Amino acid sequence: MTEKKNIAIMGAGLVGSLLSLYLAKRGHKVDLYERRPDLRKNLIDGGRSINLALSDRGWRTLRGIGIEEAVRQVAIPMHGRMMHDEQGNLTFQPYGKEGQAIYSVSRSGLNAALMNVSEPNPNITYHFSRQATDVNLPTNEVQLRNLETGSIETVQPDLLFGADGAFSVVRGAMQKTERFNYEQSFLEYGYKELSIPATADGGWAIEKNALHIWPRGKFMMIALPNIDGSFTCTLFFPYEGEQSFAAIKNEGDLLAFFQEVFPDALPLMPTLAQDYFTNPIGSLVTVKCFPWSYGGKALLIGDACHAVVPFYGQGMNAGFEDITVLDQMLDAFDGDWEALFKAFERRRKPDADAIADLAVMNFIEMRDKVADPRFLLRKKVEAKISAQYPDVWLPLYSMVTFTDLPYSYALGTGQMQDEIMHKVMKHIQRIEDYDKPEVQQLLERQLIQKGKLKKYSAETNV
């Protein structure tokens, strides 16, 4: 049996709370230290609660600890994108095959549910309002300030996990060590949370089972459903420019802008001005770094080592998948934590980088392309290819969202598919053109040349 450890997790968010359950299941004693107060008792971070899109990778991790069904009770399936054009016309784009969906869930609601599941475990203890002020990696000592009393305490766990988000204090300590590579990049866009309330009878004002998008080229708004009938909306907007956060200075500017670009949404948003001028502007950052560990003592996980922008809906899912992979590796663990941490970071780094790049690419797609008739035609053609060659052509979105194929594999395969689609679409002006012999011959030739005529298999899914 592996020696049981005293483990400290910095950060009691989604990844930290779920990780505690997996570690406690193996008999380790886990203490979680969270800078914020208990979110179940205090409304925190108002206006920063972009709803989450749970997909297959996240569900797999929840299933592994036996809480999938409990979470499904507070999650709403979204079977596709509902596009809103500037005249209010709607176009629905399914995400995958019939029955496939991603699930809208409240960040705070899911976090509270994970806390409620883990807190009764005698091997798990939460410590709220504890701000890490210093991390000594060689000794694994963490200095904490109690934000309620002002007192300082020091803890020295056997193992330290940094699950403390994109601006991780644990990673900050690692950045001061030799040969640590770090990169962060911000989009020139921020986001602001807005809302569409439930109807008078408690229902949903727009289609419940869809992720709504108002694409407008240089900016966009999205809306995800909540179980109380409301929608959480997010405006992704440039910081500066003619149409930007800087340009909207008062309620008149705001209402005129929404009347022009989001006319069908405006009547559904009675608290628009209050939401807009009260809620803060959030930033959108990508973080890449390496290594993720220090000796056999400390390991970064989730956003602390690979924060991504939210446009593929995979930030939480990727963090949860970290836990799944780590848990699988622990099945063959021989007691060498340093070797385990190094193997883990080598395995996950390519996939973390891939989903970071995919998320930025999907922002461009959602913002610029989803309302383009040519893009919609291409999606229909790709669906036909997938139906004709189901063993060799799985669309990129489906690979990322509805499988556990590695993100790096999905990115590479998606790039090959994009090259093929570019050539095929030169010969297609309408969907009926797909069945022309010359198109079919070109497609088959391209699949062979790209080496795509191979089945997805267990060997592919490493």
C-alpha positions in Angstrom: 0.0 0.0 0.0 1.2 3.5 -0.8 2.0 5.6 2.2 -0.8 7.9 3.1 0.1 11.6 2.8 -1.0 14.9 4.4 -1.9 16.9 1.3 -2.7 20.6 1.0 -4.6 21.9 -2.0 -4.4 25.7 -2.6 -7.8 26.7 -4.1 -11.2 25.2 -3.3 -12.8 25.9 -6.6 -14.1 23.3 -9.0 -10.8 21.4 -9.7 -9.5 21.7 -6.1 -12.8 20.4 -4.6 -13.1 17.5 -7.0 -9.4 16.6 -6.6 -9.9 16.4 -2.9 -12.5 13.6 -3.4 -10.2 11.6 -5.6 -7.2 11.9 -3.2 -9.3 11.2 -0.1 -10.7 8.1 -1.8 -7.2 6.8 -1.8 -6.8 7.4 1.9 -4.9 10.6 1.9 -5.7 13.4 4.4 -6.6 16.6 2.4 -6.8 20.2 3.6 -8.1 22.8 1.1 -7.2 26.4 1.6 -9.4 29.0 -0.2 -8.9 32.8 -0.3 -12.6 33.5 -0.6 -15.2 33.0 2.1 -17.5 30.0 1.8 -19.5 30.6 -1.3 -22.4 28.6 0.1 -22.8 31.4 2.7 -21.6 34.4 0.9 -22.4 35.7 -2.6 -19.0 36.3 -4.1 -17.4 37.5 -7.4 -20.7 39.0 -8.5 -20.8 39.4 -12.3 -18.1 37.0 -13.0 -20.0 33.7 -13.2 -19.8 32.7 -16.9 -22.0 29.6 -17.0 -20.0 26.4 -17.6 -20.6 23.9 -20.4 -20.1 20.4 -19.1 -19.2 17.9 -21.8 -18.0 14.3 -21.9 -14.6 14.8 -20.4 -16.1 16.5 -17.3 -18.9 14.0 -16.9 -16.3 11.2 -17.0 -14.5 12.7 -14.0 -17.8 13.2 -12.1 -18.8 9.7 -12.9 -15.5 8.4 -11.5 -16.4 9.6 -8.1 -20.0 8.7 -8.2 -21.7 12.1 -8.4 -22.6 12.4 -12.1 -26.4 11.9 -11.6 -26.5 14.4 -8.8 -25.0 17.1 -11.0 -27.3 16.2 -13.9 -30.2 17.3 -11.7 -29.0 20.9 -12.0 -27.6 20.8 -15.5 -29.5 21.8 -18.7 -28.7 20.0 -22.0 -27.9 22.3 -24.9 -28.2 20.4 -28.2 -26.7 23.1 -30.4 -26.1 26.8 -31.1 -29.0 29.1 -31.7 -27.8 32.0 -33.9 -29.5 35.4 -33.7 -28.9 37.7 -36.7 -29.3 41.5 -36.6 -33.0 41.2 -37.7 -33.7 38.6 -34.9 -33.9 35.7 -37.3 -32.9 32.4 -35.8 -30.7 29.6 -37.2 -30.1 26.4 -35.2 -26.8 24.5 -35.6 -26.7 21.0 -33.9 -23.5 20.3 -31.9 -23.2 16.6 -32.8 -25.3 13.7 -33.6 -28.9 13.4 -32.4 -29.0 13.1 -28.6 -25.6 14.6 -28.1 -25.4 17.8 -26.0 -23.3 19.9 -23.8 -24.8 21.0 -20.5 -25.2 24.4 -19.0 -24.4 24.5 -15.3 -23.8 27.3 -12.8 -20.2 27.7 -11.7 -21.1 28.5 -8.1 -23.9 25.9 -8.0 -21.5 23.2 -9.2 -18.8 24.3 -6.8 -21.2 24.3 -3.9 -22.4 20.8 -4.9 -18.8 19.5 -4.9 -18.2 21.1 -1.5 -21.3 19.6 -0.1 -20.2 16.1 -1.3 -16.7 16.4 -0.1 -17.0 18.2 3.2 -18.6 15.4 5.2 -15.6 13.2 4.3 -13.5 12.8 7.4 -10.3 13.0 5.3 -11.2 16.4 3.8 -11.1 19.7 5.6 -11.9 23.2 4.1 -10.2 26.3 5.4 -11.9 29.5 4.0 -10.7 33.1 4.0 -7.1 31.9 3.9 -4.8 33.8 1.5 -1.5 32.2 0.6 1.1 34.9 1.0 4.3 32.9 0.6 5.2 29.4 -0.7 8.6 28.0 0.1 9.0 25.1 -2.4 12.1 23.5 -1.0 10.5 23.0 2.4 6.9 22.9 1.2 5.9 25.5 3.8 3.0 27.8 2.9 2.3 31.0 4.8 -1.4 31.9 5.1 -3.2 35.0 6.2 -6.5 34.5 7.9 -8.6 37.2 6.2 -11.1 37.2 9.0 -8.8 37.7 11.9 -5.6 38.9 10.3 -3.5 36.2 11.9 -0.7 34.4 10.1 -0.3 30.6 10.1 2.2 28.3 8.4 1.4 24.8 7.1 3.9 22.2 5.9 2.1 19.4 4.0 3.8 16.3 2.6 2.4 17.2 -0.8 1.2 20.5 -2.2 -1.3 20.9 -5.1 -1.7 24.3 -6.7 -5.4 24.4 -7.9 -5.5 28.2 -7.3 -6.4 29.4 -10.8 -5.0 31.5 -13.6 -3.2 33.8 -11.2 -1.9 30.9 -9.0 0.3 31.8 -5.9 1.9 28.3 -6.1 2.8 28.9 -9.7 4.2 32.3 -8.8 6.7 30.5 -6.5 7.6 28.1 -9.3 8.2 31.0 -11.6 11.1 32.1 -9.4 12.9 28.8 -9.9 15.4 28.0 -12.6 14.4 26.7 -16.0 10.7 27.5 -15.5 9.0 28.7 -18.7 6.0 30.9 -18.5 3.8 32.6 -21.0 0.5 34.5 -20.6 -1.5 36.3 -23.3 -4.6 38.4 -22.9 -7.2 38.9 -25.7 -8.0 42.5 -26.6 -11.5 41.7 -25.4 -13.1 41.7 -22.0 -16.4 40.2 -20.9 -19.3 41.5 -18.9 -22.1 39.4 -17.4 -25.7 40.4 -18.2 -29.0 38.5 -17.7 -32.3 37.5 -19.2 -34.8 36.8 -16.4 -37.4 34.1 -16.4 -40.8 34.9 -17.8 -43.7 35.8 -15.5 -44.7 32.1 -15.3 -41.2 31.0 -14.5 -40.3 29.7 -17.9 -37.5 30.5 -20.4 -38.0 33.5 -22.6 -36.0 31.9 -25.5 -35.2 28.3 -26.5 -34.1 26.5 -23.3 -32.0 23.7 -24.8 -29.6 25.8 -26.8 -26.5 28.0 -26.4 -27.6 31.3 -27.9 -25.1 33.4 -29.8 -25.4 36.9 -31.3 -22.4 37.0 -33.6 -21.5 40.4 -34.8 -18.0 40.1 -36.4 -15.8 42.1 -34.0 -17.8 41.2 -30.9 -20.6 38.8 -29.8 -23.0 38.0 -27.0 -23.9 34.5 -25.7 -26.6 33.2 -23.4 -26.8 30.0 -21.4 -29.9 28.7 -19.6 -30.3 28.3 -15.9 -32.7 25.9 -14.1 -34.7 28.8 -12.7 -35.8 29.9 -16.1 -33.2 32.7 -16.5 -30.3 33.0 -18.9 -26.8 34.1 -18.0 -25.6 36.3 -20.8 -22.0 37.3 -21.5 -21.0 40.2 -23.8 -17.5 39.7 -25.3 -16.4 43.2 -26.3 -13.2 45.0 -27.3 -11.8 47.2 -24.5 -11.1 50.1 -26.9 -12.5 51.3 -30.2 -15.6 52.6 -31.9 -17.7 49.8 -30.6 -16.2 48.9 -27.2 -16.5 49.1 -23.5 -14.7 52.5 -23.7 -17.3 53.9 -26.1 -20.3 53.2 -23.9 -20.3 55.9 -21.3 -23.9 56.1 -20.2 -27.3 54.4 -20.3 -28.3 56.2 -23.5 -25.2 54.9 -25.3 -25.9 51.4 -24.0 -29.6 51.2 -25.1 -28.8 52.7 -28.5 -26.1 50.2 -29.0 -28.3 47.2 -28.0 -31.2 48.5 -30.1 -28.9 48.6 -33.1 -27.0 45.3 -32.8 -29.1 43.1 -30.4 -32.7 44.2 -31.1 -34.4 40.9 -30.3 -32.5 40.6 -27.0 -33.1 44.1 -25.7 -36.8 43.6 -24.7 -35.8 40.5 -22.8 -33.3 42.3 -20.6 -35.1 44.7 -18.2 -32.0 45.0 -15.9 -29.6 45.6 -18.7 -28.4 49.0 -17.6 -28.0 47.9 -13.9 -26.2 44.7 -14.9 -23.9 46.5 -17.4 -22.8 49.4 -15.1 -22.7 47.3 -11.9 -20.8 44.2 -13.1 -17.1 44.4 -13.6 -15.3 43.8 -16.9 -13.5 40.4 -16.8 -10.3 39.7 -18.6 -9.6 36.8 -20.9 -6.2 35.2 -20.4 -4.3 32.1 -21.7 -1.6 30.7 -19.5 1.1 28.2 -20.7 3.9 27.1 -18.5 6.3 24.2 -17.8 7.2 22.3 -15.7 4.1 21.9 -13.6 5.8 20.3 -10.7 8.6 21.0 -8.2 10.5 17.9 -7.1 8.1 15.3 -5.7 6.5 17.9 -3.4 4.3 20.3 -5.4 2.1 20.0 -8.5 0.1 22.5 -10.5 -3.3 21.4 -11.9 -6.2 23.0 -13.8 -6.1 26.7 -14.6 -3.0 27.1 -12.5 -0.9 25.6 -15.3 -3.1 25.9 -18.4 -5.8 28.6 -18.1 -7.7 29.0 -21.4 -10.3 31.4 -22.8 -13.9 30.1 -22.5 -14.8 29.8 -26.2 -14.6 26.0 -26.5 -16.3 25.5 -23.2 -13.4 23.3 -22.1 -11.6 25.1 -19.3 -13.4 23.2 -16.5 -13.5 20.0 -18.6 -9.8 20.1 -19.2 -9.1 20.6 -15.4 -11.4 17.7 -14.6 -9.6 15.6 -17.2 -6.3 16.4 -15.4 -7.8 14.6 -12.4 -9.0 11.6 -14.4 -5.5 11.2 -15.9 -3.7 11.7 -12.6 -6.1 9.1 -10.9 -5.4 6.6 -13.7 -1.6 7.1 -13.2 -2.0 6.5 -9.5 -3.4 3.0 -10.2 0.1 2.0 -11.3 1.9 4.3 -8.7 5.0 2.8 -7.1 5.5 5.4 -4.4 7.8 7.8 -6.4 5.9 11.1 -6.4 8.5 13.0 -8.3 8.5 10.4 -11.1 4.6 10.5 -11.1 4.5 14.3 -11.3 7.0 14.4 -14.1 5.2 11.7 -16.1 1.9 13.5 -15.5 3.1 16.9 -16.7 4.8 15.4 -19.8 1.6 13.6 -20.7 -0.8 16.6 -20.2 1.3 19.5 -21.5 0.7 18.9 -25.3 -3.0 18.5 -24.7 -3.2 21.6 -22.5 -1.4 23.7 -25.2 -3.7 22.3 -27.9 -7.0 23.2 -26.1 -5.6 26.7 -25.4 -5.0 27.2 -29.1 -8.4 25.6 -30.1 -10.2 27.9 -27.7 -8.8 31.1 -29.4 -9.6 29.6 -32.8 -13.2 28.9 -31.7 -13.6 32.5 -30.6 -12.9 33.6 -34.1 -15.4 31.0 -35.5 -18.1 32.0 -33.1 -17.6 35.7 -33.5 -17.0 35.9 -37.3 -18.1 32.8 -39.1 -21.2 31.1 -37.6 -23.6 33.5 -39.4 -21.8 33.2 -42.8 -23.9 31.1 -45.3 -20.8 29.7 -46.8 -19.7 28.5 -43.3 -23.1 26.9 -42.7 -22.9 25.1 -46.0 -19.4 23.8 -45.1 -20.8 22.4 -41.8 -23.6 20.6 -43.7 -20.9 19.1 -46.1 -18.8 18.0 -43.2 -21.8 16.3 -41.6 -22.3 14.4 -44.9 -18.6 13.3 -44.9 -18.9 12.1 -41.3 -22.0 10.1 -42.1 -20.3 8.6 -45.2 -17.0 7.8 -43.5 -18.0 7.4 -39.8 -14.9 5.4 -38.9 -12.4 8.0 -40.3 -14.0 11.4 -40.1 -15.1 12.8 -36.8 -15.6 16.6 -36.9 -13.2 18.6 -34.7 -15.9 19.9 -32.4 -17.1 16.3 -31.8 -13.6 15.1 -31.1 -13.1 17.8 -28.5 -16.6 17.7 -26.9 -18.0 14.2 -27.3 -14.9 12.0 -26.9 -11.8 11.6 -24.7 -9.5 11.6 -27.7 -6.4 13.7 -26.6 -6.8 17.4 -27.4 -3.5 17.4 -29.3 -4.8 14.6 -31.5 -8.0 16.5 -32.1 -6.0 19.7 -33.1 -3.7 17.8 -35.5 -6.6 15.9 -37.1 -8.7 19.0 -37.3 -5.9 20.8 -39.2 -5.8 17.9 -41.7 -9.6 18.0 -42.1 -9.5 21.8 -42.7 -7.0 21.3 -45.6 -9.3 18.7 -47.1 -12.4 20.8 -46.7 -10.7 23.8 -48.3 -10.1 21.8 -51.4 -13.6 20.1 -51.5 -15.5 23.3 -50.9 -14.0 24.9 -54.1 -16.3 22.5 -56.0 -19.4 22.9 -53.9 -21.9 25.8 -54.3 -24.9 24.1 -52.8 -25.4 20.9 -50.8 -26.5 18.9 -53.8 -23.1 19.3 -55.3 -21.7 16.9 -52.7 -23.0 13.9 -54.6 -21.3 14.8 -57.9 -18.8 12.1 -59.0 -15.9 14.6 -59.3 -16.5 15.7 -55.7 -16.6 12.2 -54.4 -13.4 11.3 -56.3 -11.6 14.3 -55.0 -12.7 13.6 -51.4 -11.6 10.0 -51.5 -8.3 11.0 -53.1 -7.7 13.6 -50.4 -8.6 11.1 -47.6 -6.1 8.6 -48.9 -3.3 11.2 -49.4 -3.8 12.6 -45.9 -3.7 9.1 -44.4 -7.1 9.6 -43.0 -8.5 6.3 -44.1 -7.7 4.6 -40.7 -10.2 3.9 -38.0 -10.3 5.6 -34.7 -9.2 3.0 -32.3 -7.9 2.3 -28.8 -4.4 2.8 -30.1 -5.4 6.3 -31.3 -6.9 7.2 -28.0 -3.8 7.2 -25.8 
